[in-house]
């Protein structure tokens, strides 16, 4: 159902994109939704569970290397795609995708469904997002040159959107943890609703800027194939790394699901800060498409491994 909702959201954005004052309202609502999302992430993570997960430092090292080293190396290794296969803007989007941190909620959910190490997934996915506040702008500036704005101001703005709500959630946890546990299903809908709003705002901006008219159906099909291959490579390499490094099955599952994801909830607002809304509109196309592919593929994997 969530995949269908994402597709429907894209369709609504294509037919009825937010323009003018409506775009301003959508942008403000998206910023509020992102803050609320990270507040809930912070409030849900019990300090004891986080501490138990934090002790698996070898596992977290592998996840971070996959997220911020393996992905960028694969994107740079596909440099030959720039021009003959992908437009320069789409290739830059592929590089930007490669430096975005992992997801939080879906990494944890898929790890739990597949019988993985959930406390380690909680810490690893959350730490990936916190590390991404610094690493994503730094890597984007290094790999994309002058296109990305890496400054103290941009870091402060990103931290204000992501880190401060997360910290506020941790601080509020003693008072609201029980309520969150009793309403976990409702909060799951809130998570998905925030993602849908982010997708609508991003696709609307792309429609208004004429981004989708710049991408032919053939080029879009090629991009989808490239992203599918990228995901397949990372899934295979993270599973292989887990086996070669001697991790047990539960930890290997955690490495695969936390190390192969890219967060749209984090990546889209960071792109808007670093590149500006107009430039970010086409730059985030690979990230948005990769997000859909990873949801479908990882949901299938998690169900199979869970059985």
WONOR-V378596 format. One record per backbone hydrogen bond with DSSP energy under -0.5 kcal/mol. CO is the residue of the C=O (numbers start at 0). NH is the residue of the N-H. Records with the same first field share a line. If there is no record, write none. Layout:
CO = NH + NH
//
This chain:
0 = 4
1 = 5
2 = 6
3 = 7
4 = 8
5 = 9
6 = 10
7 = 11
8 = 12
9 = 13
10 = 14
11 = 15
18 = 21 + 22
19 = 23
20 = 24
21 = 25
22 = 26
23 = 27
24 = 28
25 = 29
26 = 30
27 = 31
28 = 32
29 = 33
30 = 34
31 = 35
32 = 36
33 = 37
34 = 38
35 = 39
36 = 40
37 = 41
38 = 42
39 = 43
40 = 44
43 = 45
45 = 49
46 = 50
47 = 51
48 = 52
49 = 53
50 = 54
52 = 55
54 = 56
55 = 59
56 = 60
57 = 61
58 = 62
59 = 63
60 = 64
61 = 65
62 = 66
63 = 67
64 = 68 + 69
65 = 70
68 = 72
69 = 73
70 = 74
71 = 75
72 = 76
73 = 77
74 = 77
75 = 78
77 = 80
78 = 81
80 = 82 + 84 + 85
81 = 83
85 = 82
86 = 90
87 = 91
88 = 92
89 = 93
90 = 94
91 = 95
92 = 96
93 = 97
94 = 98
95 = 98
96 = 99
100 = 262
103 = 107
104 = 108
105 = 109
106 = 110
107 = 111
108 = 112
109 = 113
110 = 115
111 = 114
115 = 117
116 = 120
117 = 121
118 = 122
119 = 123
120 = 124
121 = 125
122 = 126
123 = 127
124 = 128
125 = 129
126 = 130
127 = 131
128 = 132
129 = 132
130 = 133 + 134
131 = 135 + 136
133 = 137
134 = 138
135 = 139
136 = 140
137 = 141
138 = 142
139 = 143
140 = 144
143 = 146
144 = 147
147 = 149
148 = 150
150 = 154
151 = 155
152 = 156
153 = 157
154 = 158
155 = 159
156 = 160
157 = 161
158 = 162 + 163
161 = 165
162 = 166
163 = 167
164 = 168
165 = 169
166 = 170
167 = 171
168 = 172
169 = 172
171 = 174 + 175
172 = 176
175 = 179
176 = 180
177 = 181
178 = 182
180 = 183
182 = 186
183 = 187
184 = 188
185 = 189
186 = 190
187 = 191
188 = 192
189 = 193
190 = 194
191 = 195
192 = 196
193 = 197
194 = 198
195 = 199
196 = 200
197 = 201
198 = 202
199 = 203
200 = 204
201 = 205
202 = 206
203 = 207
204 = 208
205 = 210
206 = 209
209 = 213
210 = 213
211 = 214
213 = 215
215 = 219
216 = 220
217 = 221
218 = 222
219 = 223
220 = 224
221 = 225
222 = 226
223 = 227
224 = 228
225 = 229
226 = 230
227 = 231
228 = 232
229 = 233
230 = 234
231 = 235
232 = 236
233 = 237
234 = 238
235 = 239
236 = 240
237 = 241
238 = 242
239 = 243
240 = 244
241 = 246
242 = 245
247 = 251
248 = 252
249 = 116 + 253
250 = 254
251 = 255
252 = 256
253 = 257
254 = 258
255 = 259
261 = 263
262 = 266
263 = 267
265 = 269
266 = 270
267 = 271
268 = 272
269 = 273
270 = 274 + 275
271 = 275
273 = 148
275 = 279
276 = 280
277 = 281
278 = 281 + 282
279 = 283
281 = 284
283 = 287
284 = 288
285 = 289
286 = 290
287 = 291
288 = 292
289 = 293
290 = 294
291 = 295
292 = 296
293 = 297
294 = 298
295 = 299
296 = 300
297 = 301
298 = 302
299 = 303
300 = 304
301 = 305
302 = 306
//
